[in-house]
Amino acid sequence: MVVIFKYIFRRNYVGLTLWPFIILKNTALREDLILINHERIHLKQQLELLVLPFYIIYVLEWMFRSILYLNTYKAYKNISFEREAYENEKDLEYCKNRRPFGFIKYIWGRKANV
């Protein structure tokens, strides 16, 4: 379910997935198929980890990478969940063909370009 709520977004962030909702900054973003696909990938990740563990792992990985890179944005871009979503967001069939726990291969892979 897609919900519009512009007041929680900072800077360039325009979408957020909180199971079972995709929250967007404005109504026009409903038409952005790549953004919606990116957020649907996060829904799949959240579902396969039974939601709460997803958020715990996400925050722990972000904290670890923030210390590692000394840069919170670079840490965010290198979270395994984000790397999987960004790398596959343009493939609109990805959610149908995605293997379970597809984010695992992004944990120790190459750094995302930031």
N, C-alpha and C positions, 0 to 999 in steps of 0.2 A: 504494500500500500504506500503510495507517494503522498507526502504531506508537505505543505509549504509553510515555512517558519523562518523568516529572515533575521530574527533578532539574536540567534545563537551563533552566527557566523562572523569570523574575524578575517580580515585581509582578503586573500584570494580564495579562501575555502568556500565552496558553493554547495557541497553535498555531504551528507552524513548518513550512515546506516546504523540504526538502533533497532535490533530485531523486534518486531517484524516490519518496521517502517523505514522507508527511504525519505529523508528529510532534505528538502531543497531550499535554497535561498530565495528563489522567485519562481513564478509560474512558468515563465518562458523556458526554464531548464527542463521541464517535462519533455520537451521535444529533442533534447540532446541525448541521442541514442547511446553515444559512447559513455557519457557520464552515468546514465541509467544502468548500462551494462557493468560498469566499474562497481557501482553500488550493489548490483545483483550478485556479483562475485563475492562481495563481503557478506551478503545474506547466506550464500552457500557455505562460506567459511564458518559463520556464526552457527548455523544449523548443525554442521557436522561436529562441532566442538560443544554442542549443547549450550550455546549462548554464553553463559557466565565465564567458563574457562577461556573463551575467545577474548573477552575483555581483559581478563587477568594477564594472559600471555601478551596481548597487545601492549598493555601499559608496561609490563616488565621488560619487554623487548625494546620499547621506546626509551625507557630509562637507561638500559644497558647501552644502547647505541648512542644516546645523548652523551654519555660519559666517554664512550669510545671515540666519537667524532668531534666532541666539544661543540656541537652545532645541532640544535633541536630540529631544524627543518631537514637537515641531511639525515638525522636519525629517523624522522618520520618517513622519508622517501625510501629508507632501507629496511623498514619493518617488513618481514617476510610476507605478511598479508597484503601490504600495499604494493610490494614488488610484483606479486602475482597479479593483482588487480590492474596495475598500470601496464604491465607487459601484455596483458590479454584483453584489455578493454575494447580494442578495436575489432576483435573477433566476436561478432554478435552471436556466434554459435558456441562460444567457449563454455558457457554454463551447461549446455546440453552434453558436451563432450568431455567436460572436466573430470579428471580422476579424483576420487576422494582424497582429501588431505594434500591437494596439489600445492599448497603453500610451502610444504616441507622442503622441497628442492630449492626454495629461495632463501632459506635460513643462512646457509654458509656460502652461497654463490657469490658472484662478483657484485661489487657495490653498484648501486644505481647511479646513473649520471645526474648530478645536481648542479 
